[in-house]
Every structure is written in C-alpha cells, then in structure tokens.
Amino acid sequence: MNDIIRTITEADREEVVALMREFYATPYVSTNGSDEIFYADVDACIAGSPYVEGYVFESDGEICGYAMLAKSFSTEFGKRCIWIEDVYIKDGFRGRGFGSRFIEQVSRTYPNALLRLDVEEENERAIGVYKKAGFDFLPYQEMKKLT
C-alpha cells in the first residue's frame, strides 16, 4: 500500500469539498457548514494563504481523507499556535494511522508550537488518537461570536 499525506492542489478541489460535506454531516461536527464556506476554505489552502493549510490523505492514488490547519499565536502560552481544524478519513481507511502520522508531521513542521484542536466528546475514536499523540483537555470552554 502506498499511503501518503500531501498538500491540497487545485486538482483536489471538488473531491475535498465532497469530503467536507460528508464530514460536516456527521455528528462529530457541531456546525453544518456550507458549500460557500467549504470552497472558501479549499481555495484559501490552494492559494497559499498564510492562515490556513490543507492536506489530503491518499492511498494508492485514491484520496481517502483531508485535514486543515489554521495558524495563529497564543498569548496564553506565548508561542505560535497551530489549530488542527478538520481531520476526516473515509470509513474504509480509518485505523490505518493517517491521523497519527498527520499529527507527527504537524509536530515536525511546527516545532515548539502549541497544537490545538476541537473534538466532540462522542468521537471516542478520535479522542483516543489525540490522547495517544499527547493531547489533553483544557479546563475551560471556548466561546465564539461571528461578525
């Protein structure tokens, strides 16, 4: 098997948006998303935005998942902050180490950074992967306001 993780390209656009639709329709995402948002996210990744990076998980030439990172700075921790925004892997490809390898790749790419992510408490499988990679829960809830 030839499993790779690579950056999203223009040729991946429609397939990644289709995966985003699948992911955002699961109970593991608390927002619905929209095609407008999905295309904006993928387009920002392809365009080389300094704020977001996109990746695809590929097995023998088939795209079987995707992930996105958002970049910021944490004044709470005094260092660069990399948000692991989306990690989605199709059913038949889960359990093959894509998530763990992706976290390792992000850790190597961004040494001495704070890695953060959101996870729904029902997503026990993902929580297991994240805990194994060294993540732990923060003792507070986040809030948001869209303007």
C-alpha positions as CSV (number, residue, x, y, z in Angstrom):
1,M,0.0,0.0,0.0
2,N,1.2,3.5,-0.9
3,D,-0.3,5.8,1.7
4,I,0.8,9.5,1.6
5,I,-0.1,12.8,3.1
6,R,0.3,15.8,0.8
7,T,-0.9,19.4,0.3
8,I,-4.2,20.1,-1.4
9,T,-3.9,21.1,-5.1
10,E,-6.4,22.6,-7.5
11,A,-7.0,19.1,-8.9
12,D,-8.2,18.0,-5.5
13,R,-10.7,20.9,-5.1
14,E,-14.0,19.1,-5.8
15,E,-13.1,15.9,-4.1
16,V,-12.0,17.7,-0.9
17,V,-15.3,19.7,-0.9
18,A,-17.2,16.5,-1.2
19,L,-15.3,15.1,1.8
20,M,-16.0,18.2,3.7
21,R,-19.8,17.8,3.0
22,E,-19.5,14.2,4.4
23,F,-17.6,15.3,7.5
24,Y,-19.8,18.2,8.3
25,A,-22.9,15.9,8.0
26,T,-21.6,13.6,10.8
27,P,-22.5,14.0,14.5
28,Y,-18.8,14.8,15.1
29,V,-19.1,18.4,13.9
30,S,-21.3,20.8,15.7
31,T,-21.8,23.2,12.8
32,N,-23.4,22.5,9.4
33,G,-21.0,24.3,7.1
34,S,-22.0,25.3,3.6
35,D,-20.6,25.0,0.1
36,E,-19.7,28.6,0.3
37,I,-17.5,28.0,3.3
38,F,-16.1,24.7,2.0
39,Y,-15.0,26.3,-1.3
40,A,-13.6,29.3,0.5
41,D,-11.5,27.1,2.8
42,V,-10.2,24.9,0.0
43,D,-9.5,28.0,-2.2
44,A,-7.5,29.6,0.6
45,C,-5.4,26.5,1.0
46,I,-4.7,26.3,-2.7
47,A,-3.9,30.0,-2.9
48,G,-1.3,29.7,-0.2
49,S,-3.0,31.7,2.5
50,P,-0.7,32.4,5.4
51,Y,-3.5,31.5,7.8
52,V,-4.6,28.0,6.6
53,E,-3.1,24.9,5.1
54,G,-4.9,21.9,3.6
55,Y,-3.8,18.3,3.2
56,V,-5.2,15.2,1.6
57,F,-4.7,11.6,2.7
58,E,-4.1,9.4,-0.2
59,S,-3.9,5.6,-0.6
60,D,-2.7,4.1,-3.8
61,G,-3.7,7.2,-5.7
62,E,-7.2,7.5,-4.1
63,I,-8.0,10.5,-1.9
64,C,-9.4,8.9,1.3
65,G,-9.4,11.9,3.7
66,Y,-8.3,15.5,4.3
67,A,-7.1,17.8,7.0
68,M,-6.8,21.6,7.5
69,L,-4.6,23.7,9.8
70,A,-5.2,27.3,10.9
71,K,-2.3,29.4,12.2
72,S,-2.3,31.9,15.0
73,F,-0.4,33.0,18.1
74,S,-1.4,32.0,21.7
75,T,-0.8,34.8,24.2
76,E,-1.9,32.3,26.8
77,F,1.1,30.1,26.0
78,G,3.4,32.7,24.5
79,K,4.0,30.8,21.2
80,R,2.8,30.1,17.8
81,C,-0.5,28.2,17.8
82,I,-1.5,25.6,15.1
83,W,-5.1,24.7,15.1
84,I,-5.9,21.3,13.7
85,E,-9.3,22.3,12.3
86,D,-10.5,19.3,10.3
87,V,-9.4,15.7,10.1
88,Y,-11.6,13.4,8.2
89,I,-10.9,10.0,6.9
90,K,-13.3,7.8,5.0
91,D,-14.7,4.7,6.8
92,G,-12.7,2.1,4.9
93,F,-9.4,3.9,5.6
94,R,-9.7,4.6,9.3
95,G,-7.4,2.8,11.7
96,R,-4.5,2.8,9.2
97,G,-2.5,5.5,11.0
98,F,-3.3,8.5,8.9
99,G,-4.4,10.6,11.9
100,S,-1.3,9.7,13.9
101,R,1.0,10.3,11.0
102,F,-0.6,13.6,10.3
103,I,-0.1,14.8,13.9
104,E,3.5,13.7,13.8
105,Q,4.0,15.6,10.5
106,V,2.5,18.8,12.0
107,S,4.7,18.4,15.1
108,R,7.8,18.2,12.9
109,T,6.7,21.0,10.7
110,Y,5.9,23.3,13.6
111,P,8.4,22.5,16.4
112,N,7.8,24.4,19.7
113,A,4.3,25.3,18.7
114,L,1.1,24.8,20.7
115,L,-1.1,22.4,18.8
116,R,-4.8,22.8,19.5
117,L,-8.0,21.1,18.2
118,D,-11.7,20.7,18.9
119,V,-13.2,17.3,19.3
120,E,-16.8,16.3,20.0
121,E,-17.0,14.1,23.2
122,E,-18.9,11.5,21.2
123,N,-16.0,11.0,18.9
124,E,-14.2,8.5,21.1
125,R,-12.0,7.0,18.4
126,A,-10.6,10.5,17.6
127,I,-10.1,11.3,21.2
128,G,-8.1,8.1,21.6
129,V,-5.8,9.1,18.7
130,Y,-5.3,12.5,20.1
131,K,-4.6,11.3,23.6
132,K,-2.1,8.8,22.3
133,A,-0.4,11.7,20.5
134,G,-0.1,13.6,23.8
135,F,-3.1,15.9,23.7
136,D,-5.1,16.6,26.8
137,F,-8.2,18.6,27.6
138,L,-8.2,22.2,28.6
139,P,-10.2,23.0,31.7
140,Y,-12.5,25.6,30.1
141,Q,-14.9,26.1,27.2
142,E,-14.4,28.3,24.3
143,M,-16.9,30.9,23.1
144,K,-17.4,32.5,19.7
145,K,-19.1,35.4,18.0
146,L,-19.4,35.8,14.3
147,T,-19.3,39.3,13.0
